[in-house]
Amino acid sequence: MSVRLVHVLSENWTLTQPRDLRALVGMAQEAEDAGFDAVMVSEHVVLGPGADADGLMPNPRDYALPGNQDPATPWPSSIVLLSAIAAATTTLRLAASAIIAPLRHPLLLAKDLATLDLLSEGRLVVQPTVGWHEPEHAALGVPFADRGALLDEHLAAWRAAWGPSPASFAGEHYRFEDVWLEPKPFREDGVRLWLGSSTLHDRLLRRLVEYGHGWNPLGRPTDEDVARLRTALAEAGRDPADIELVGGTRGRFPDADSVADLDEALATIPSQIDRGFTSICIKPSQFLDDPSRHAEWCREVVAKVTALTA
C-alpha cells in the first residue's frame, strides 16, 4: 500500500470512555497490527469559557475544531499517552498533533520530546502550533498576542538544544547559554516536525521551509497552495519530495445520532494521492460505535484503501 494511514486516536469519546486511557493504548496496538502507519493525538492543557463559542458540533463523532468544544472535553496529555503507546508498539509512528508550544518553555518541551523520540527509536512526529483558545493561554500566563513569535522561537531553540552541546539561544522571549540537553533525540537532526494551519500563510510557509518534515493542513488546501510550497522549498535548496503531505477523510453524517459512511469517505483518498498527499488521517469514531469491532474495522480500512490505491 503506497499510502500511509494515520489513525486519529484522540476525539473518540463516542467510542471509548473518557477516562479509559488504556483503551486508547489497546486501540493503537490494534491499528499497528492491522497495518496503520501512525496514530495521532491532539491536545489542550485546559479549556475555558468560549471553547464552545461557535456551538457544539452537530454530531459528537465529528472533529473537534476551534470553537465547537464543550469546556469539559477530555484531552489527555499527548506526551504521556504517546509514551505508553511507544512502550506497547514497535513500528507505529507517534504523531503528537497540535502540541501548543507557547504554553511551555522551549527547553522543557525539547527535553520531553527528545526523550519520547529516543524511547520510541525515532517514531515521534510533532506538530507544534500556536493554539486558538485565549482563555487557555491566560490560565497559563502566556500572552495570547505573542503566540506566533513564541512558536518561532521554540523552533529555533529546539534546533539549538537538539544540536551539539553546549547550546545557546538568544531570542526576544527566551534565552539560554551553554546548556547540555541530554539525551538527544534519536536522529542527529532532531525530532520529525509537521506544521499546519487553516491557511498557508507566509509565516507558516517560512516555518515549513526552515524546519518542516511534513505539512498537515486543516481542511483541503488548494493546488495553488501545494505549488507554492513546492516552489518555496526548491528555491531554498530543499527537495519538495522530502516534505510529507498529510491529507485526510471526514465523515458526512446523515443526522446527529448516526455514524458516517466509510466507503464514501475513503473514496476521497485516490484524488488526494494524485495531488501528492502520501499520508491520510481517519478517525474511527466517525464510522464506528462498537469498540469490540475496532480491530476488525482497522483491517477493513487497510484492505479497502489498498484496493483503492492499487
Secondary structure as GFF3:
##gff-version 3
##sequence-region A 1 310
A	DSSP	beta_strand	4	8	.	.	.	ID=ss1
A	DSSP	alpha_helix	21	34	.	.	.	ID=ss2
A	DSSP	beta_strand	38	41	.	.	.	ID=ss3
A	DSSP	alpha_helix	78	88	.	.	.	ID=ss4
A	DSSP	beta_strand	93	100	.	.	.	ID=ss5
A	DSSP	three_ten_helix	101	103	.	.	.	ID=ss6
A	DSSP	alpha_helix	106	119	.	.	.	ID=ss7
A	DSSP	beta_strand	124	129	.	.	.	ID=ss8
A	DSSP	alpha_helix	134	139	.	.	.	ID=ss9
A	DSSP	three_ten_helix	144	146	.	.	.	ID=ss10
A	DSSP	alpha_helix	147	162	.	.	.	ID=ss11
A	DSSP	beta_strand	167	170	.	.	.	ID=ss12
A	DSSP	beta_strand	175	179	.	.	.	ID=ss13
A	DSSP	beta_strand	192	195	.	.	.	ID=ss14
A	DSSP	alpha_helix	202	211	.	.	.	ID=ss15
A	DSSP	beta_strand	214	215	.	.	.	ID=ss16
A	DSSP	alpha_helix	223	235	.	.	.	ID=ss17
A	DSSP	three_ten_helix	240	242	.	.	.	ID=ss18
A	DSSP	beta_strand	244	248	.	.	.	ID=ss19
A	DSSP	alpha_helix	262	266	.	.	.	ID=ss20
A	DSSP	alpha_helix	269	274	.	.	.	ID=ss21
A	DSSP	beta_strand	279	282	.	.	.	ID=ss22
A	DSSP	three_ten_helix	284	286	.	.	.	ID=ss23
A	DSSP	three_ten_helix	291	293	.	.	.	ID=ss24
A	DSSP	alpha_helix	294	308	.	.	.	ID=ss25
###
